[in-house]
Amino acid sequence: MNSRTPAVSSAFGSAQPVDVGLMGDDRAVRAVVAALQQSAACGPATYKPMRDSNGTHAYLSVTVPAGPAPAT
């Protein structure tokens, strides 16, 4: 979606920003975005109407927590 540089290191085991796109019914998309913003580190969402529909596209970045180190 965009080519910005991630705000955090991309080394394995560190938090990773992920660009997310959602599309569907306007109320449902906005509810999912609100839930993500309450439970995760998310940037603000941008909303655009879907072409030929009454639905909505939403775009935002979600920071995915660091996972455990792989077993060796």
C-alpha positions as a LaTeX table, in Angstrom:
\begin{tabular}{lrrr}
\hline
Residue & $x$ (\AA) & $y$ (\AA) & $z$ (\AA) \\
\hline
Met1 & 0.00 & 0.00 & 0.00 \\
Asn2 & 2.75 & 2.44 & 0.78 \\
Ser3 & 6.49 & 2.49 & 0.59 \\
Arg4 & 7.29 & 4.20 & 3.86 \\
Thr5 & 10.17 & 2.96 & 5.96 \\
Pro6 & 9.01 & 0.90 & 8.97 \\
Ala7 & 9.19 & 2.79 & 12.27 \\
Val8 & 10.79 & $-0.20$ & 14.01 \\
Ser9 & 13.65 & $-2.51$ & 13.21 \\
Ser10 & 12.89 & $-5.37$ & 10.86 \\
Ala11 & 15.23 & $-7.76$ & 12.70 \\
Phe12 & 13.71 & $-11.13$ & 13.57 \\
Gly13 & 11.99 & $-11.09$ & 16.94 \\
Ser14 & 11.22 & $-7.37$ & 16.89 \\
Ala15 & 7.80 & $-5.77$ & 16.47 \\
Gln16 & 6.81 & $-5.39$ & 12.83 \\
Pro17 & 4.47 & $-2.83$ & 11.23 \\
Val18 & 2.05 & $-4.40$ & 8.75 \\
Asp19 & $-0.04$ & $-2.41$ & 6.27 \\
Val20 & $-3.61$ & $-3.71$ & 6.32 \\
Gly21 & $-6.43$ & $-3.21$ & 3.84 \\
Leu22 & $-10.02$ & $-4.11$ & 4.67 \\
Met23 & $-13.10$ & $-4.00$ & 2.48 \\
Gly24 & $-16.73$ & $-4.75$ & 3.08 \\
Asp25 & $-19.87$ & $-3.27$ & 4.57 \\
Asp26 & $-19.14$ & 0.22 & 5.92 \\
Arg27 & $-20.33$ & $-0.48$ & 9.49 \\
Ala28 & $-18.49$ & $-3.79$ & 9.66 \\
Val29 & $-15.22$ & $-2.32$ & 8.35 \\
Arg30 & $-15.38$ & 0.57 & 10.80 \\
Ala31 & $-16.14$ & $-1.84$ & 13.67 \\
Val32 & $-13.10$ & $-4.00$ & 12.80 \\
Val33 & $-10.86$ & $-0.91$ & 12.58 \\
Ala34 & $-12.14$ & 0.32 & 15.98 \\
Ala35 & $-11.48$ & $-3.12$ & 17.52 \\
Leu36 & $-7.96$ & $-3.21$ & 16.08 \\
Gln37 & $-7.24$ & 0.31 & 17.35 \\
Gln38 & $-8.36$ & $-0.69$ & 20.87 \\
Ser39 & $-6.41$ & $-3.95$ & 21.03 \\
Ala40 & $-3.27$ & $-3.26$ & 18.99 \\
Ala41 & $-0.84$ & $-0.49$ & 18.15 \\
Cys42 & $-2.51$ & 0.95 & 15.04 \\
Gly43 & $-2.15$ & 4.10 & 13.08 \\
Pro44 & $-5.19$ & 6.07 & 12.02 \\
Ala45 & $-7.31$ & 4.51 & 9.28 \\
Thr46 & $-8.21$ & 6.07 & 5.97 \\
Tyr47 & $-11.59$ & 5.18 & 4.47 \\
Lys48 & $-12.60$ & 5.18 & 0.81 \\
Pro49 & $-15.89$ & 4.09 & $-0.75$ \\
Met50 & $-15.77$ & 0.86 & $-2.76$ \\
Arg51 & $-16.34$ & 1.27 & $-6.47$ \\
Asp52 & $-19.78$ & 0.10 & $-7.66$ \\
Ser53 & $-20.92$ & $-0.72$ & $-4.11$ \\
Asn54 & $-22.07$ & 0.80 & $-0.84$ \\
Gly55 & $-19.11$ & $-0.78$ & 0.98 \\
Thr56 & $-15.91$ & 0.77 & 2.28 \\
His57 & $-12.16$ & 0.23 & 1.92 \\
Ala58 & $-10.07$ & 0.99 & 5.00 \\
Tyr59 & $-6.27$ & 1.19 & 5.13 \\
Leu60 & $-4.16$ & 1.30 & 8.30 \\
Ser61 & $-0.89$ & 0.06 & 9.79 \\
Val62 & $-0.86$ & $-2.45$ & 12.64 \\
Thr63 & 2.25 & $-3.19$ & 14.69 \\
Val64 & 2.53 & $-6.94$ & 15.14 \\
Pro65 & 4.20 & $-7.88$ & 18.46 \\
Ala66 & 7.51 & $-9.67$ & 18.38 \\
Gly67 & 7.25 & $-13.43$ & 18.34 \\
Pro68 & 9.38 & $-15.87$ & 20.31 \\
Ala69 & 12.81 & $-16.76$ & 18.96 \\
Pro70 & 12.86 & $-19.92$ & 16.80 \\
Ala71 & 14.07 & $-23.15$ & 18.42 \\
Thr72 & 17.56 & $-24.16$ & 17.39 \\
\hline
\end{tabular}
